[in-house]
Amino acid sequence: MTGRSTPLGAVYPGDYYPDIPWDEYIHPRQPLPELPVFDIRDWGARPERDLLNTQAIADCCRACAGQGGGVILVDGGSYVTGTVRLPSDCTLFIAPGSALVASRDVEQLLTHEAGYTDDRKGESSQGALLLIDHARNVTMTGGGKICGSGEWYVYEPRQKPALTPVPTTMLPQRDQAGEINIVPGSVRTFYRDRIRYSEDKYGEGKPNLRRPSAMVWVQESREIRFENIILEASMSWTLHVDRCDHVTVRDVVINDNRHVANADGIDLGATSHALVDHCFVSCADDGIVLKNPAFSGRSMEDITVRRCTVLTVMNAFKVGTETGSDIRHVRVEDCAFLLPDIYPGSVSGISLESCDGTVLEDVSIENITMRQVLCPLYIALNRRNRYRLPYSENPEDRFWGGHIRNIRISRVTAHDCELPCIITGYESALPGEIAVRRALERIVIRDLTMVYRDNEERLSLPEKVDELLFDYPESNAYGDVPACGVYARHVDGLTLTGLSVTPRRMNTRPDVALEDVRN
């Protein structure tokens, strides 16, 4: 066995959310579909702790495909396996009380079948536990589990989960060169010290640990359904849907360790005509994420997220980063974003970002409740240029970033927040470059209610808020801004109505501050 020889990583109070309302999402009496059934036990799979069942499950999948499809049945216990690849026209039915469990031998999950090589980048992916690749008409259901053994692939955190509130909220400061000065005790430092990384994050001489890129990876496939299933303890991205069409994710519970780095919940990448409905997501990184890499070669559109509950240390609903192709026609409604039991709270509730060239347009978000989310709303453009496009003197070239326009947000209520909303484009006038102003366009925000947690705050207001031109976009990276409710900058066409802010009693900032906001 390769990798570490130490036992499975410890689990601490606060790592997993203890109060998931299972009965609201998982239905234990789901009948088997009326299709031919292929039971993995008939091909030699056994629910024994130290038995690797990869070959038996693969043989069962091949038999199912050879008969034109059917039900691949996992029943009778937990089966340890390496990468499992599902064929077209199949239903993976994991019965209640049963599971597919990732092998702790990472080599069993880094197979050539998992992932793809992108010729433009010259990089290949690093595998998955369950893979759906170039397939059609595949369903995962049954009420059982896929389990990734996530703690096995990361180091122990610097600090254990925080189970009591942070008494004072403060942000990192930025120096004259725009670099972040990490302030001990700032919210940025506080949550990062509790994350478990697979890299030598702090220069302590540890080897980087290998781990799969996703627990469940779906790529270049159509007509895919995840329904009535539990995804648990992911080692990285939990459900990665990549370059697909017509995808439904409904009645899914994601129950991850909320301190395993990069453990996103649901990532939809370059995927169109997708519905995420009535899911419960508890994870360490972004909860429900839309991305569209520049090399996807396609736009991404027609995405609906509704009736979901998301608990995460990071951003509950997010668009962006590593996103250079366009995203449009997105609807999010009737969702709850919260982090009720660990601190300091989610980084943001709604985060809409374009930093690598994407055009994000026609987004409608309504009827969202939040609790213990630090920053309710973050909308940001910058020119990070992750894809290293060459310099251009055309201010509309994607070298200068993308656009965010036609965004409508209404009926958002956030309790126990700690930071203002930030809505910002950018201005760039660096030596040797043309001057470019890239504004957000046509942003409508109606009926936004913010009620602060009434703790202490320590402010360090700069003379000018940093433009954050090249950094990874994050709501806490600017330092303090001159408003407690909404700070808006570089916006062409802003409608802001029905704003109600209940700040801390010690607050000295106005509800709203506008800089370079036109129309």
C-alpha positions as CSV (number, residue, x, y, z in Angstrom):
1,M,0.0,0.0,0.0
2,T,1.3,3.4,-0.9
3,G,0.9,6.7,1.0
4,R,0.7,7.1,4.7
5,S,0.8,4.1,7.0
6,T,-0.9,6.0,9.9
7,P,-4.6,5.3,10.9
8,L,-7.5,7.1,9.4
9,G,-7.5,10.8,10.4
10,A,-9.2,11.7,13.6
11,V,-12.7,13.1,13.6
12,Y,-13.5,15.9,16.0
13,P,-16.7,17.5,17.2
14,G,-17.7,20.0,14.6
15,D,-16.2,18.2,11.7
16,Y,-19.6,16.7,10.7
17,Y,-22.9,18.3,11.1
18,P,-24.8,16.2,13.7
19,D,-28.4,17.3,12.9
20,I,-29.1,16.4,9.2
21,P,-32.8,15.9,8.8
22,W,-32.3,12.6,6.9
23,D,-36.0,11.7,6.7
24,E,-36.7,14.9,4.6
25,Y,-34.3,13.8,1.9
26,I,-33.6,10.1,1.9
27,H,-36.4,7.6,1.3
28,P,-35.6,4.1,2.7
29,R,-38.3,2.1,1.0
30,Q,-37.6,2.9,-2.6
31,P,-38.4,-0.1,-4.8
32,L,-36.0,-1.5,-7.3
33,P,-36.6,-0.4,-10.9
34,E,-38.4,-3.0,-13.1
35,L,-35.2,-3.8,-15.0
36,P,-32.8,-6.7,-15.1
37,V,-30.8,-6.8,-11.8
38,F,-27.1,-7.4,-11.6
39,D,-26.1,-8.0,-8.0
40,I,-22.4,-7.3,-7.4
41,R,-22.3,-10.2,-4.9
42,D,-22.9,-12.6,-7.8
43,W,-19.6,-11.5,-9.3
44,G,-17.7,-12.1,-6.0
45,A,-18.1,-8.8,-4.1
46,R,-18.1,-9.2,-0.4
47,P,-18.7,-6.6,2.4
48,E,-15.4,-7.3,4.2
49,R,-13.3,-4.5,5.7
50,D,-10.0,-5.5,4.1
51,L,-11.3,-7.0,0.8
52,L,-10.9,-4.9,-2.4
53,N,-13.9,-5.4,-4.6
54,T,-12.9,-3.3,-7.6
55,Q,-12.6,-6.2,-10.1
56,A,-15.9,-7.9,-9.0
57,I,-17.8,-4.6,-9.4
58,A,-16.2,-3.9,-12.7
59,D,-17.2,-7.4,-13.9
60,C,-20.7,-6.8,-12.8
61,C,-20.8,-3.4,-14.6
62,R,-19.5,-5.1,-17.8
63,A,-22.2,-7.8,-17.6
64,C,-24.9,-5.1,-17.2
65,A,-23.6,-3.2,-20.2
66,G,-23.4,-6.4,-22.3
67,Q,-27.0,-7.1,-21.7
68,G,-28.1,-3.6,-22.8
69,G,-28.3,-2.1,-19.3
70,G,-30.2,-2.7,-16.1
71,V,-29.7,-2.3,-12.3
72,I,-26.3,-2.7,-10.7
73,L,-27.3,-3.6,-7.1
74,V,-25.2,-2.9,-4.0
75,D,-26.8,-4.5,-1.0
76,G,-25.9,-6.3,2.1
77,G,-23.2,-4.0,3.6
78,S,-20.2,-1.8,2.8
79,Y,-17.9,-2.7,-0.1
80,V,-14.4,-1.3,-0.3
81,T,-13.4,-0.5,-3.9
82,G,-11.1,1.5,-6.2
83,T,-12.4,3.4,-9.2
84,V,-15.8,2.2,-10.4
85,R,-16.9,3.1,-13.9
86,L,-20.6,3.0,-14.7
87,P,-21.8,2.2,-18.2
88,S,-24.7,3.8,-20.2
89,D,-28.3,2.7,-19.6
90,C,-27.7,1.6,-16.0
91,T,-29.1,2.4,-12.6
92,L,-26.6,2.1,-9.7
93,F,-28.9,1.1,-6.8
94,I,-27.3,1.3,-3.4
95,A,-29.7,-0.1,-0.8
96,P,-30.2,1.7,2.6
97,G,-27.5,0.6,5.0
98,S,-25.2,-0.3,2.2
99,A,-22.3,1.6,0.7
100,L,-19.4,1.8,-1.8
101,V,-16.4,2.9,0.2
102,A,-13.2,4.3,-1.2
103,S,-10.0,2.3,-0.7
104,R,-7.5,3.9,1.4
105,D,-4.8,2.9,-1.1
106,V,-4.8,6.0,-3.2
107,E,-3.3,4.1,-6.2
108,Q,-6.6,2.3,-6.5
109,L,-8.3,5.6,-7.2
110,L,-5.8,7.2,-9.6
111,T,-6.6,5.0,-12.5
112,H,-6.2,6.0,-16.2
113,E,-10.0,5.7,-16.6
114,A,-10.7,8.6,-14.2
115,G,-10.5,12.0,-15.7
116,Y,-9.1,13.4,-18.9
117,T,-6.1,15.2,-20.4
118,D,-6.6,18.7,-21.6
119,D,-4.2,19.2,-24.5
120,R,-4.0,23.0,-24.0
121,K,-2.9,22.7,-20.4
122,G,-0.9,19.4,-20.7
123,E,-2.4,18.2,-17.4
124,S,-4.4,15.1,-16.5
125,S,-6.9,14.7,-13.7
126,Q,-6.2,12.7,-10.6
127,G,-9.0,10.2,-10.5
128,A,-12.2,9.5,-8.7
129,L,-14.0,6.8,-6.8
130,L,-17.0,6.7,-9.1
131,L,-16.7,7.7,-12.7
132,I,-19.4,8.2,-15.4
133,D,-17.6,9.0,-18.7
134,H,-19.1,9.5,-22.2
135,A,-22.2,7.8,-21.0
136,R,-26.0,8.3,-21.4
137,N,-29.0,7.5,-19.3
138,V,-27.3,6.8,-15.9
139,T,-29.0,7.0,-12.5
140,M,-27.5,6.7,-9.0
141,T,-30.2,6.1,-6.4
142,G,-31.4,3.7,-3.7
143,G,-31.0,5.5,-0.4
144,G,-27.5,4.1,0.4
145,K,-24.0,5.7,0.4
146,I,-20.9,6.6,-1.5
147,C,-18.2,7.1,1.0
148,G,-14.8,8.7,0.3
149,S,-12.9,8.2,3.5
150,G,-11.9,11.9,3.2
151,E,-9.8,12.3,6.4
152,W,-7.3,9.7,5.1
153,Y,-6.0,12.0,2.4
154,V,-5.2,15.2,4.5
155,Y,-3.1,16.3,7.4
156,E,-4.4,17.2,10.8
157,P,-5.5,20.8,11.2
158,R,-3.6,23.5,13.1
159,Q,-6.6,24.1,15.2
160,K,-9.7,22.0,16.1
161,P,-13.2,23.1,15.0
162,A,-14.4,26.2,16.8
163,L,-17.6,25.4,18.7
164,T,-18.1,28.9,20.3
165,P,-18.5,32.3,18.6
166,V,-15.6,34.6,17.8
167,P,-15.9,37.5,20.2
168,T,-14.4,40.1,17.8
169,T,-14.7,40.3,14.1
170,M,-11.7,41.7,12.2
171,L,-10.4,41.5,8.7
172,P,-6.9,41.3,7.3
173,Q,-5.4,44.5,6.2
174,R,-3.7,45.3,2.8
175,D,-0.4,47.2,2.6
176,Q,0.5,49.9,0.0
177,A,1.6,47.2,-2.4
178,G,-1.7,45.5,-2.2
179,E,-0.4,42.5,-0.3
180,I,-2.6,41.1,2.5
181,N,-1.1,41.5,6.0
182,I,-2.4,38.5,7.9
183,V,-3.8,39.7,11.2
184,P,-3.8,37.0,13.9
185,G,-7.4,36.3,14.9
186,S,-8.9,37.7,11.7
187,V,-11.7,35.7,10.2
188,R,-9.5,34.8,7.3
189,T,-6.9,33.3,9.5
190,F,-9.4,31.8,11.9
191,Y,-11.1,29.5,9.5
192,R,-8.1,28.6,7.5
193,D,-6.2,27.3,10.6
194,R,-9.0,24.7,10.9
195,I,-8.8,23.4,7.4
196,R,-7.0,20.1,6.7
197,Y,-4.8,20.3,3.7
198,S,-3.1,17.7,1.6
199,E,-0.2,20.1,0.8
200,D,2.6,21.3,3.0
201,K,0.6,24.5,3.5
202,Y,2.8,25.9,6.2
203,G,6.3,25.0,5.0
204,E,6.8,22.3,7.7
205,G,8.8,19.9,5.5
206,K,5.9,17.5,5.0
207,P,5.5,15.7,1.7
208,N,2.4,16.6,-0.3
209,L,-0.2,13.8,-0.1
210,R,-1.8,12.4,-3.2
211,R,-5.6,12.2,-3.4
212,P,-8.3,11.9,-6.0
213,S,-9.7,15.1,-7.6
214,A,-13.3,14.1,-6.9
215,M,-15.3,11.4,-5.2
216,V,-17.9,11.2,-8.0
217,W,-16.9,12.5,-11.4
218,V,-19.3,12.7,-14.4
219,Q,-17.9,13.9,-17.7
220,E,-19.1,14.4,-21.2
221,S,-22.4,12.6,-20.5
222,R,-26.1,13.1,-21.0
223,E,-29.3,12.3,-19.1
224,I,-27.7,11.7,-15.7
225,R,-29.7,11.5,-12.5
226,F,-28.7,11.5,-8.8
227,E,-31.7,10.9,-6.6
228,N,-32.2,9.5,-3.1
229,I,-28.5,8.9,-2.4
230,I,-26.0,9.9,0.3
231,L,-22.5,11.2,-0.6
232,E,-20.3,11.1,2.4
233,A,-16.7,12.0,3.6
234,S,-15.4,13.2,0.3
235,M,-11.6,13.4,-0.2
236,S,-12.0,16.5,-2.5
237,W,-14.8,17.7,-4.8
238,T,-17.8,15.6,-3.8
239,L,-19.9,15.6,-7.0
240,H,-18.2,17.0,-10.1
241,V,-20.4,17.2,-13.2
242,D,-18.1,18.2,-16.1
243,R,-19.2,19.1,-19.7
244,C,-22.6,17.3,-19.5
245,D,-26.2,18.0,-20.6
246,H,-29.5,17.3,-19.0
247,V,-28.5,16.5,-15.4
248,T,-30.8,16.2,-12.4
249,V,-29.6,16.1,-8.7
250,R,-32.5,15.7,-6.4
251,D,-33.0,14.4,-2.8
252,V,-29.2,14.1,-2.4
253,V,-27.5,14.5,1.0
254,I,-23.8,15.4,1.0
255,N,-22.3,14.8,4.4
256,D,-18.7,15.8,4.3
257,N,-16.0,16.6,6.9
258,R,-16.3,20.4,6.9
259,H,-12.6,20.9,7.4
260,V,-11.2,18.8,4.5
261,A,-9.7,21.2,2.0
262,N,-11.3,21.4,-1.4
263,A,-14.3,19.3,-0.4
264,D,-16.8,21.2,-2.5
265,G,-20.4,19.9,-2.5
266,I,-21.8,20.0,-6.1
267,D,-19.6,21.4,-8.9
268,L,-21.3,21.9,-12.2
269,G,-18.6,22.7,-14.8
270,A,-19.4,23.6,-18.5
271,T,-22.8,21.8,-17.9
272,S,-26.1,23.0,-19.3
273,H,-29.8,22.1,-18.7
274,A,-29.2,21.1,-15.1
275,L,-31.5,21.0,-12.1
276,V,-30.3,20.8,-8.4
277,D,-33.5,20.4,-6.4
278,H,-34.1,19.7,-2.7
279,C,-30.6,18.7,-1.6
280,F,-28.9,19.0,1.7
281,V,-25.2,19.9,1.4
282,S,-22.8,20.0,4.3
283,C,-19.2,20.4,3.2
284,A,-15.9,22.2,3.7
285,D,-15.6,24.2,0.6
286,D,-18.0,25.9,-1.8
287,G,-21.5,24.3,-1.5
288,I,-23.1,24.5,-5.0
289,V,-20.7,25.9,-7.6
290,L,-20.9,26.8,-11.3
291,K,-17.7,26.9,-13.3
292,N,-16.8,27.0,-16.9
293,P,-13.1,26.6,-17.8
294,A,-11.8,28.5,-20.8
295,F,-10.8,25.2,-22.4
296,S,-14.3,23.8,-22.3
297,G,-15.1,25.3,-25.7
298,R,-18.8,25.8,-24.8
299,S,-21.1,28.1,-23.0
300,M,-23.0,27.0,-19.9
301,E,-26.7,27.8,-19.6
302,D,-30.1,26.9,-18.2
303,I,-29.2,26.0,-14.6
304,T,-31.8,25.9,-11.8
305,V,-31.0,25.5,-8.1
306,R,-34.0,25.3,-5.8
307,R,-35.1,24.2,-2.3
308,C,-31.6,23.4,-1.2
309,T,-30.0,23.8,2.3
310,V,-26.2,24.4,2.3
311,L,-23.9,24.4,5.3
312,T,-20.3,25.3,4.5
313,V,-17.2,27.1,5.8
314,M,-16.8,28.8,2.4
315,N,-19.4,30.1,-0.1
316,A,-22.9,28.5,-0.1
317,F,-23.7,29.3,-3.8
318,K,-20.9,30.5,-6.0
319,V,-20.2,31.2,-9.7
320,G,-16.7,31.5,-10.8
321,T,-12.9,31.1,-10.4
322,E,-11.2,29.0,-13.1
323,T,-14.0,30.2,-15.3
324,G,-13.2,31.7,-18.7
325,S,-16.1,30.6,-20.9
326,D,-19.6,32.1,-20.6
327,I,-22.4,31.3,-18.1
328,R,-26.0,32.5,-18.6
329,H,-29.6,31.8,-17.6
330,V,-29.2,30.8,-14.0
331,R,-32.0,30.7,-11.4
332,V,-31.6,30.1,-7.7
333,E,-34.7,30.1,-5.5
334,D,-36.1,29.0,-2.1
335,C,-32.8,28.0,-0.5
336,A,-31.3,28.2,3.0
337,F,-27.6,29.0,3.6
338,L,-26.3,28.6,7.2
339,L,-23.6,27.3,9.5
340,P,-25.4,26.9,12.9
341,D,-22.8,25.0,14.9
342,I,-19.3,26.0,14.1
343,Y,-17.6,29.4,13.8
344,P,-16.8,32.0,12.5
345,G,-19.6,31.3,9.9
346,S,-19.7,30.8,6.1
347,V,-17.4,33.1,4.1
348,S,-20.4,34.2,1.9
349,G,-23.9,33.2,1.0
350,I,-24.1,34.3,-2.6
351,S,-20.8,34.8,-4.5
352,L,-20.9,35.8,-8.2
353,E,-17.4,36.2,-9.6
354,S,-15.7,36.7,-12.9
355,C,-11.9,36.9,-12.6
356,D,-10.7,34.8,-15.5
357,G,-12.7,36.1,-18.5
358,T,-16.2,34.7,-18.2
359,V,-19.3,36.6,-19.2
360,L,-21.8,35.9,-16.5
361,E,-25.3,37.2,-17.4
362,D,-29.0,36.7,-16.7
363,V,-28.9,35.4,-13.1
364,S,-32.0,35.5,-11.0
365,I,-31.8,34.7,-7.2
366,E,-34.8,35.0,-4.9
367,N,-36.2,34.0,-1.6
368,I,-33.0,33.1,0.2
369,T,-32.6,32.8,4.0
370,M,-29.2,32.9,5.7
371,R,-28.0,32.4,9.2
372,Q,-24.4,32.8,10.4
373,V,-23.1,33.7,7.0
374,L,-20.4,36.4,7.3
375,C,-21.0,38.2,4.0
376,P,-24.5,37.7,2.5
377,L,-23.7,38.9,-1.0
378,Y,-20.4,39.2,-3.0
379,I,-20.4,40.2,-6.7
380,A,-16.9,40.9,-8.1
381,L,-15.0,41.4,-11.3
382,N,-11.2,41.4,-11.6
383,R,-8.5,40.6,-14.1
384,R,-6.7,37.7,-12.4
385,N,-6.2,36.1,-15.9
386,R,-5.6,32.6,-14.7
387,Y,-5.3,31.4,-18.3
388,R,-2.4,33.8,-19.1
389,L,-3.9,35.5,-22.1
390,P,-1.4,37.8,-23.8
391,Y,-1.6,41.6,-23.2
392,S,-4.0,43.4,-25.4
393,E,-4.7,47.1,-26.0
394,N,-8.3,46.3,-26.8
395,P,-10.2,47.0,-23.5
396,E,-12.9,44.5,-24.5
397,D,-10.4,41.6,-24.8
398,R,-10.6,38.8,-22.3
399,F,-7.1,39.6,-21.1
400,W,-8.9,42.3,-19.1
401,G,-11.4,39.9,-17.7
402,G,-15.1,39.2,-18.4
403,H,-18.4,40.9,-17.6
404,I,-21.1,40.5,-15.0
405,R,-24.5,41.9,-16.1
406,N,-28.2,41.5,-15.8
407,I,-28.2,40.2,-12.2
408,R,-31.5,40.2,-10.2
409,I,-31.5,39.4,-6.5
410,S,-34.6,39.7,-4.3
411,R,-36.0,38.7,-0.9
412,V,-32.8,37.8,0.8
413,T,-32.8,37.7,4.7
414,A,-29.5,37.2,6.5
415,H,-29.4,36.9,10.3
416,D,-26.2,36.8,12.4
417,C,-24.0,38.2,9.5
418,E,-20.8,40.0,10.4
419,L,-19.6,41.7,7.2
420,P,-21.2,44.0,4.6
421,C,-22.1,43.0,1.1
422,I,-19.6,43.9,-1.6
423,I,-20.6,44.7,-5.2
424,T,-17.6,45.8,-7.3
425,G,-16.1,46.0,-10.8
426,Y,-12.6,47.4,-11.2
427,E,-10.5,50.2,-12.6
428,S,-6.9,49.4,-13.7
429,A,-4.3,52.0,-14.7
430,L,-1.0,50.4,-14.1
431,P,2.2,51.8,-15.6
432,G,2.8,50.7,-19.2
433,E,-0.8,49.6,-19.7
434,I,-3.9,51.3,-21.1
435,A,-6.4,52.5,-18.5
436,V,-9.4,50.2,-18.3
437,R,-12.6,50.5,-16.3
438,R,-14.6,47.3,-16.2
439,A,-18.0,47.9,-14.5
440,L,-20.7,45.6,-13.4
441,E,-23.8,46.2,-15.5
442,R,-27.5,46.3,-14.5
443,I,-27.5,44.9,-11.0
444,V,-30.9,44.8,-9.3
445,I,-31.2,44.1,-5.5
446,R,-34.6,44.2,-3.9
447,D,-35.7,43.5,-0.3
448,L,-32.4,42.6,1.3
449,T,-32.5,42.3,5.1
450,M,-29.3,42.1,7.1
451,V,-29.2,41.6,10.9
452,Y,-25.7,41.6,12.4
453,R,-24.5,39.4,15.2
454,D,-24.0,41.9,17.9
455,N,-20.4,41.1,18.8
456,E,-17.4,43.4,18.8
457,E,-15.8,44.6,15.6
458,R,-12.3,46.0,15.0
459,L,-12.1,48.2,11.9
460,S,-9.1,49.5,10.0
461,L,-10.6,51.5,7.2
462,P,-8.1,52.3,4.3
463,E,-7.9,55.5,2.4
464,K,-8.9,53.6,-0.7
465,V,-10.3,50.1,-0.9
466,D,-8.0,47.9,-2.9
467,E,-9.1,47.1,-6.5
468,L,-8.1,43.4,-5.9
469,L,-7.0,43.2,-9.6
470,F,-5.1,40.0,-9.6
471,D,-6.0,38.1,-6.4
472,Y,-8.2,35.2,-5.8
473,P,-11.6,36.9,-5.3
474,E,-13.0,36.5,-1.8
475,S,-15.2,38.8,0.3
476,N,-12.8,39.1,3.2
477,A,-9.7,39.9,1.1
478,Y,-10.4,43.7,0.6
479,G,-10.1,44.6,4.3
480,D,-12.7,46.9,5.7
481,V,-15.0,48.9,3.5
482,P,-16.8,52.2,4.3
483,A,-20.3,50.7,4.8
484,C,-22.0,48.2,7.1
485,G,-24.7,47.1,4.6
486,V,-23.8,47.5,1.0
487,Y,-20.5,48.7,-0.5
488,A,-20.9,49.2,-4.3
489,R,-18.1,50.4,-6.7
490,H,-17.7,50.6,-10.5
491,V,-21.3,49.7,-11.3
492,D,-23.3,50.9,-14.4
493,G,-27.0,50.6,-13.5
494,L,-27.6,49.7,-9.9
495,T,-31.1,49.3,-8.4
496,L,-31.1,48.9,-4.6
497,T,-34.5,49.0,-2.9
498,G,-36.0,47.6,0.3
499,L,-32.6,47.5,2.1
500,S,-32.9,46.9,5.9
501,V,-29.7,46.8,8.0
502,T,-29.6,46.2,11.7
503,P,-25.9,46.7,12.5
504,R,-23.9,46.1,15.7
505,R,-24.7,48.5,18.4
506,M,-21.1,49.8,18.2
507,N,-21.4,50.4,14.4
508,T,-20.1,53.8,13.1
509,R,-20.5,53.1,9.3
510,P,-23.4,54.1,7.1
511,D,-25.7,51.4,5.6
512,V,-24.6,52.2,2.0
513,A,-21.5,53.6,0.4
514,L,-21.2,54.1,-3.4
515,E,-18.1,54.8,-5.4
516,D,-18.2,55.3,-9.2
517,V,-21.8,54.0,-9.5
518,R,-23.6,55.4,-12.5
519,N,-27.3,55.4,-13.4
